[in-house]
Structures are given as structure tokens and as C-alpha cells.
Amino acid sequence: MWCDAIISNVYFVLFFERKILRKIYGPTQNPDGTWRIKTNDEMRQRMKQDDIIKFIKSQRLRWVAHVMRMENTRTTKKNNGMEAI
């Protein structure tokens, strides 16, 4: 089913985002001197912005709004089937 594929892609993208952010922020040193990777909660607290999925969805909505404002003669609007109502 296509819904399962979309959900698995979302999880993969979120997993990949956390993996990259862990490399960027690096490990955390415990008080006893040992090192460990940051937890998902620590990553969310460090990030001041939404996750990548929310960002992608907001950018898609911005693009759709941009296309909706285009003239009906534009190729992009014709190809996406967004003629005026």
C-alpha cells in the first residue's frame, strides 16, 4: 500500500536527520568521564526549529500557493492540473 510506503519514508527521513545531527553535535560526556551519544529527547531540546518533515511540508504548501497565484497559461500550472476554479 502507498500509505505504508509514505510512513516508512517519513520514519527513514527522521532517522537520517537525527543521525546527521548526532554527528554534527557530537557525543556527550558524562560526569564520570565516559562518553555517550545524545538521546532523541536531547536532540529535540537542542534543536530550536521543527523537524525536517514539518519543514518539507511547509515548503510544499508555499510552492502550491505560489503555483495557485500563477496565470493559467503558465506551463507549471498546466502540468500540475491547477487551473482556476
Secondary structure, DSSP 8 states (H G I E B T S, - for coil): -HHHHHHHHHHHHHHHHHHHHHHHH--EE-TTS-EE---HHHHHHH--S--HHHHHHHHHHHHHHHHHHS-TTSHHHHHTT----
